[in-house]
Amino acid sequence: MFELFTIFILVYILCKLHGVHIIKHKFDGIYLYYEVKKFDIWYKEFKTVVKKKRLWNIKSKDEETPIF
C-alpha cells in the first residue's frame, strides 16, 4: 500500500513540475496533455506547443460519433 502511495506522489510531483495534465473528455477518452518546446526556424526562437496523447479510450467501437 505504501508503494502505491509513493508512486502516486512521485507522478503528481512530476506532473506539477513539467506542466503535464490528465484530462477526461466526456465521451471520447482520457488524454495526457503536455508542453513541448519546438524551435521555429523562421523566427529563430523556441515556441511552446501543447500536445496530447490518448491514455484510455472510453468510447466503444460500436458507437457512432455524435453529430453535435
Buried (B, 14 or more C-beta within 10 A) or exposed (E): EEEEEEEEEEEEEEBEEEEEEEEEEEEBBEBBEBEEEEEEEEEEEEEEEEEEEEEEEEEEEEEEEEEE
